[in-house]
Each structure stands twice: as C-alpha cells, then as structure tokens.
Amino acid sequence: MSISVKLEAFDGPLDLLLHLIEKNKIDIFDIPIVEITKQYMDIIAEMESKDMEIMSDFLLMAAMLLKIKSKMLLPIEVDEEGEEEDPRAELVERLLEYKTYKYASLELKDLQVDAAKQLYKNPTIPDEIANFEEEIDVSEILGDVTLKKLQGIFRSVMRKQINKIDPIRSKFGKIEREPVSLEERISYIREYAKIHKKFSFRHLLEEQADKMMIIVSFLGILELIKIGQLKIVQENIFDDIRLTYHEPGPVVQNSLEENKNGGNR
C-alpha cells in the first residue's frame, strides 16, 4: 500500500528556492548550493504537474543551480578590480527581488482582507435636505453696524497685530562678523606690550571678543616672539606664561619695514 504525499504548491522556481532557504534557516547571502540543489531536484522529481510550460521554468532553474554548482568546484575567478566573483551573486539578487515583491503582495492582501470587513452605509438623506441652504438676511445681520463700529473693529485688529511685534528684537539688524587682520593684531599687541612691558599671556587672550580674535592674537604673539620683540617666561609647568616686551634692534626694525612695504605692494 503506497502512501500519497501532497506537495506544497509553489508559484515558481524562485518561490520554491525561497521556501527551501527559509525552511533550512539559511543565510540568503551564503547559500550552500550543493544541499539546496539536491533538495530542489528531489522536489522537482516528485512534482505531479504535466504542464510543460510550468515545468520548463522549474527545469530552467535546475539547470542554473547545476551550473552554479559546477562553477563552485572550479578555482575562484577574479574580476577586473581584483575582487573574487561569486557564482551565486545573480541568484541571490533575483531571490532578494522576488522576496521583496512577495512580502509586499502579502501585505497588500492583508489590507484587502481588512478592507473587505468594513461596510459603508449608502447615503439616504433626501435631496431636499442634502441641498438645503439657509437663507441669510444681510440686512438683519448688519442692522446695528455703523461706520464708527467698523472703524473700532479695524483699530482693534491692528492693535493686536502690533502687540505681536517684539519691540526689541524687531529692531535688530543683521550682525556681521568684523574681518580680523593679522597685521592689525600684531600692531595692537606691540602697542599693548610697549605700555605694559610685562603682562600675562592668559590675561591678554581673555580680553579678546571671540574665538577668531583669540586665534589671530595668538598668531600675532608667535610672530612677535619669532622676531624677538616678545620674550616668554614660565617658571613652572602649568603656570601662567609671562610676556616681556623688548625694543627691536636695527636689523629687526629694517626687516619689519621691508615686510610692511612688501605687504603694501
């Protein structure tokens, strides 16, 4: 006595492959092609369909699986960019595309089922009531309205609009960043050093208006240290740096004049 086994109906070869991958809990990006091909061929052999148009699609996929299986046995090929080519890449791409459309169709089917459970009542309101428009007596509405009252309403509306305006922020203009010149900062620091002779590095930077001014002032101090107009002293690590001004000698003075003239040119 033979036992008949009812096979699941599949919409196509990709549906069958996707079923085998999900059934065996296989990573779709790393398909064990040998095992999947064997299971696929076993199911194909048990199919009862005699429709050659349907079976041809399944047989074509079987030929593709066998081709991939044979390529997996050969040495790995490398493309023009030096990367290894995976014979399963095309199959994986087709499976992912099919999976996307399949689950999208299932979502749409659920929406269709839910929509079928909703019933809507056809409108039963008589046309006389549905198209009824109440007559408006303009003279009755505007009976006690005078020009003085309209003027008062207008002023009230305008007063509310004025109250919405911030009296302080509305007068703000566009704030633009002032350009910072390294030459101007060097001149400023030089004059500052001439007056104070000895001063704190940190105190000088804390007096600057913003971050950009601090950076340019720091560069100006480095330039004055480089040409010998400022000397730095720090007695201990992490102590405040003290700066001392030194009058430039003839050589330094000439160099400054040349740089200034060259910059002007």
C-alpha positions as CSV (number, residue, x, y, z in Angstrom):
1,M,0.0,0.0,0.0
2,S,1.6,3.3,-1.1
3,I,1.3,6.5,0.9
4,S,0.5,9.6,-1.2
5,V,2.2,12.8,-0.1
6,K,0.7,16.1,-1.0
7,L,3.4,18.6,-2.1
8,E,3.1,22.3,-1.4
9,A,2.1,24.4,-4.4
10,F,4.7,26.9,-5.4
11,D,4.2,30.0,-7.7
12,G,7.5,29.3,-9.4
13,P,11.1,28.2,-9.1
14,L,12.1,31.2,-7.1
15,D,9.2,30.6,-4.7
16,L,10.5,27.0,-4.2
17,L,14.0,28.1,-3.6
18,L,12.9,30.8,-1.1
19,H,10.9,28.1,0.7
20,L,13.9,25.8,1.0
21,I,16.1,28.7,2.3
22,E,13.6,29.7,4.9
23,K,12.8,26.1,5.8
24,N,16.6,25.3,6.4
25,K,17.2,28.7,8.1
26,I,19.9,29.5,5.6
27,D,21.6,32.9,5.1
28,I,20.5,34.0,1.7
29,F,23.9,35.7,1.1
30,D,25.7,32.4,1.7
31,I,23.6,29.6,0.1
32,P,25.1,26.1,0.4
33,I,24.5,25.4,-3.3
34,V,25.1,21.7,-3.1
35,E,22.5,20.9,-0.5
36,I,19.9,23.3,-1.9
37,T,20.4,21.9,-5.4
38,K,19.8,18.3,-4.0
39,Q,16.6,19.3,-2.2
40,Y,15.4,21.3,-5.2
41,M,15.9,18.3,-7.6
42,D,14.2,15.9,-5.1
43,I,11.1,18.1,-5.1
44,I,11.1,18.5,-8.9
45,A,11.2,14.8,-9.3
46,E,8.1,14.4,-7.1
47,M,6.0,17.0,-8.8
48,E,2.9,15.7,-10.4
49,S,2.3,18.6,-12.9
50,K,2.4,17.5,-16.5
51,D,2.2,21.1,-17.9
52,M,5.5,21.5,-19.7
53,E,5.2,25.3,-19.7
54,I,5.1,25.3,-15.9
55,M,7.8,22.5,-15.6
56,S,10.1,24.3,-18.0
57,D,10.6,27.2,-15.6
58,F,11.5,24.7,-12.8
59,L,13.8,22.8,-15.1
60,L,15.5,26.0,-16.2
61,M,16.2,26.9,-12.6
62,A,17.5,23.4,-12.0
63,A,20.0,23.9,-14.9
64,M,21.0,27.2,-13.4
65,L,21.7,25.6,-10.0
66,L,23.7,22.8,-11.6
67,K,25.8,25.4,-13.5
68,I,26.4,27.3,-10.3
69,K,27.3,24.1,-8.5
70,S,29.9,23.3,-11.2
71,K,31.4,26.8,-11.0
72,M,31.8,26.4,-7.3
73,L,34.0,23.4,-7.9
74,L,36.4,25.4,-10.1
75,P,39.1,27.8,-9.0
76,I,37.7,31.2,-7.9
77,E,37.6,33.8,-10.7
78,V,38.7,37.4,-10.1
79,D,37.2,40.4,-11.8
80,E,39.0,43.4,-13.4
81,E,39.1,45.2,-10.0
82,G,40.8,42.2,-8.3
83,E,37.7,41.1,-6.4
84,E,36.6,37.5,-6.2
85,E,33.5,36.7,-8.2
86,D,30.7,34.7,-6.5
87,P,28.8,32.4,-8.9
88,R,25.8,32.7,-6.6
89,A,25.6,36.5,-6.9
90,E,23.0,36.6,-9.7
91,L,20.8,34.1,-8.0
92,V,20.9,35.9,-4.7
93,E,19.9,39.2,-6.4
94,R,16.9,37.5,-8.1
95,L,15.9,35.9,-4.8
96,L,16.0,39.2,-2.9
97,E,14.0,40.9,-5.5
98,Y,11.4,38.1,-5.5
99,K,11.3,38.1,-1.7
100,T,10.6,41.9,-1.7
101,Y,7.7,41.6,-4.1
102,K,6.3,38.5,-2.4
103,Y,6.1,40.0,1.0
104,A,4.8,43.3,-0.4
105,S,1.9,41.3,-2.1
106,L,1.1,39.6,1.2
107,E,0.8,43.0,2.9
108,L,-1.5,44.2,0.2
109,K,-3.5,41.0,0.5
110,D,-3.9,41.6,4.3
111,L,-5.1,45.2,3.6
112,Q,-7.6,43.8,1.1
113,V,-9.0,41.3,3.6
114,D,-9.3,44.1,6.3
115,A,-11.0,46.4,3.8
116,A,-13.5,43.7,2.9
117,K,-14.6,43.6,6.6
118,Q,-15.6,47.3,6.5
119,L,-19.1,48.1,5.5
120,Y,-20.4,51.5,4.5
121,K,-23.9,52.7,4.5
122,N,-25.2,54.3,1.4
123,P,-26.5,57.9,1.8
124,T,-30.2,58.0,2.5
125,I,-30.7,61.8,3.1
126,P,-33.4,63.2,0.8
127,D,-32.2,65.7,-1.8
128,E,-34.4,68.4,-0.3
129,I,-32.4,68.2,3.0
130,A,-29.0,67.5,1.5
131,N,-29.2,70.5,-0.8
132,F,-30.8,72.8,1.7
133,E,-29.1,76.2,2.1
134,E,-30.3,78.5,4.8
135,E,-31.2,82.0,3.6
136,I,-29.1,84.8,5.1
137,D,-30.7,88.1,5.7
138,V,-27.8,90.5,5.4
139,S,-29.8,93.5,6.5
140,E,-30.7,91.7,9.8
141,I,-27.0,90.8,10.4
142,L,-25.7,94.3,9.7
143,G,-28.7,96.1,11.1
144,D,-26.9,97.8,14.0
145,V,-23.4,98.0,12.3
146,T,-22.2,101.6,11.7
147,L,-19.1,103.1,10.2
148,K,-17.9,104.0,13.6
149,K,-18.2,100.4,14.9
150,L,-16.3,99.1,11.8
151,Q,-13.6,101.6,12.4
152,G,-13.3,100.4,16.0
153,I,-13.1,96.8,15.0
154,F,-10.4,97.7,12.4
155,R,-8.3,99.5,15.1
156,S,-8.7,96.6,17.5
157,V,-7.4,94.1,14.9
158,M,-4.5,96.4,14.0
159,R,-3.6,96.8,17.7
160,K,-3.4,93.1,18.2
161,Q,-1.1,92.8,15.2
162,I,1.2,95.5,16.6
163,N,1.2,93.7,20.0
164,K,2.6,90.6,18.4
165,I,5.8,92.5,17.3
166,D,8.7,92.3,19.8
167,P,9.7,95.9,20.4
168,I,13.3,95.0,21.0
169,R,14.1,92.1,18.6
170,S,12.2,93.7,15.7
171,K,14.8,96.5,15.7
172,F,17.7,94.1,15.5
173,G,19.7,94.3,12.3
174,K,21.9,91.8,10.6
175,I,25.0,91.1,12.7
176,E,28.1,90.7,10.5
177,R,31.4,89.4,11.7
178,E,34.2,92.0,11.5
179,P,37.2,91.0,9.5
180,V,40.3,90.2,11.6
181,S,43.7,91.2,10.2
182,L,46.9,89.6,11.5
183,E,48.9,92.8,10.7
184,E,46.4,94.9,12.8
185,R,46.6,92.4,15.7
186,I,50.4,92.4,15.6
187,S,50.4,96.2,15.8
188,Y,47.8,96.2,18.6
189,I,49.8,93.6,20.6
190,R,53.0,95.6,20.0
191,E,51.5,98.8,21.4
192,Y,49.9,96.9,24.3
193,A,53.3,95.4,25.1
194,K,55.0,98.8,24.9
195,I,52.6,100.2,27.5
196,H,52.6,97.2,29.9
197,K,56.2,96.0,29.4
198,K,55.4,92.8,31.2
199,F,52.0,91.1,31.0
200,S,50.1,87.9,31.3
201,F,49.6,85.7,28.2
202,R,46.3,84.4,29.5
203,H,45.0,87.8,30.5
204,L,45.7,89.2,27.0
205,L,43.7,86.3,25.4
206,E,40.8,86.6,27.8
207,E,40.3,90.2,26.8
208,Q,39.6,89.2,23.1
209,A,36.0,89.4,21.9
210,D,35.6,86.0,20.2
211,K,37.3,82.8,19.3
212,M,38.6,84.1,15.9
213,M,40.1,87.1,17.7
214,I,41.9,84.8,20.2
215,I,43.3,82.7,17.4
216,V,44.6,85.7,15.4
217,S,46.0,87.3,18.6
218,F,47.8,84.1,19.4
219,L,49.4,84.0,15.9
220,G,50.4,87.7,16.4
221,I,52.1,86.8,19.7
222,L,54.0,84.0,18.0
223,E,55.1,86.3,15.2
224,L,56.4,88.9,17.7
225,I,58.2,86.1,19.6
226,K,59.8,84.9,16.4
227,I,61.3,88.4,15.6
228,G,62.4,88.9,19.2
229,Q,60.1,91.6,20.3
230,L,58.5,89.4,22.9
231,K,60.2,87.1,25.4
232,I,58.3,84.4,27.2
233,V,58.9,83.1,30.7
234,Q,57.1,80.2,32.6
235,E,58.6,79.4,35.9
236,N,56.7,76.1,36.5
237,I,54.6,73.7,34.4
238,F,51.0,74.9,34.1
239,D,51.9,78.3,35.5
240,D,50.7,81.4,33.6
241,I,53.0,82.5,30.8
242,R,54.5,85.9,31.3
243,L,55.5,88.0,28.2
244,T,58.1,90.8,28.3
245,Y,58.5,93.4,25.6
246,H,61.9,94.2,24.0
247,E,62.6,97.1,21.7
248,P,63.6,95.9,18.3
249,G,67.2,96.4,17.1
250,P,68.1,98.0,13.8
251,V,68.2,94.7,12.0
252,V,64.7,93.7,13.2
253,Q,63.4,97.2,12.6
254,N,64.6,97.1,9.0
255,S,63.1,93.6,8.5
256,L,59.8,94.9,9.8
257,E,59.9,97.8,7.4
258,E,60.7,95.6,4.5
259,N,57.9,93.2,5.3
260,K,55.5,96.1,5.7
261,N,56.5,97.7,2.4
262,G,56.3,94.3,0.7
263,G,52.8,93.7,2.1
264,N,51.7,97.2,0.9
265,R,53.0,96.4,-2.6
